[in-house]
Each structure stands twice: as C-alpha cells, then as structure tokens.
Amino acid sequence: MLAGMMDPMEKTTAQGGAAIDEALSCIEASNRCIAAMEARANGRRVA
C-alpha cells in the first residue's frame, strides 16, 4: 500500500516545491518594486 503512494507523494512534493519557488520569486520582485518606490519617495535615484 505504501509503495503505491510513493509516486503520487513525490509528484505532490515536487509541485509544492515549484509553487514555493514561484511564490518566493514573486516576493523578491515585489520587494524590488517596494525598494524602488521608497527610493523615489526619498529622492534617491533608482537604477
């Protein structure tokens, strides 16, 4: 029974990992946007 569950669990784990990676990428992009907005608000040049 457990052997039959391994493949679906591995697939689900891989999908979960990919979703986390995508979320972290979006968070990183959001942080860059926020930093740029804060820099503009403080009169600093944004690269």
C-alpha positions in Angstrom: 0.0 0.0 0.0 2.7 2.5 0.9 4.7 1.7 -2.2 1.7 2.7 -4.3 1.6 6.0 -2.5 5.2 7.0 -3.2 4.8 8.2 -6.8 1.9 10.5 -6.0 3.6 11.8 -2.9 6.8 12.5 -4.9 4.8 14.3 -7.6 2.9 16.4 -5.0 6.1 17.3 -3.2 7.7 18.4 -6.5 4.6 20.5 -7.3 4.7 22.0 -3.8 8.4 22.9 -4.1 7.8 24.5 -7.5 4.9 26.6 -6.1 7.1 27.7 -3.2 9.9 28.7 -5.6 7.4 30.7 -7.7 6.0 32.4 -4.6 9.5 33.4 -3.4 10.3 34.8 -6.9 7.2 36.9 -6.8 8.0 38.1 -3.3 11.5 39.0 -4.4 10.1 41.0 -7.4 7.7 42.8 -5.1 10.5 43.7 -2.7 12.5 45.2 -5.5 9.4 47.3 -6.6 8.9 48.5 -3.0 12.5 49.4 -2.6 12.4 51.4 -5.9 9.2 53.2 -4.7 10.8 54.0 -1.4 13.9 55.3 -3.0 11.9 57.6 -5.3 9.9 58.8 -2.4 13.1 59.7 -0.6 14.5 61.5 -3.6 17.2 58.9 -4.4 18.0 57.7 -7.9 16.7 54.3 -8.9 18.8 52.1 -11.1 
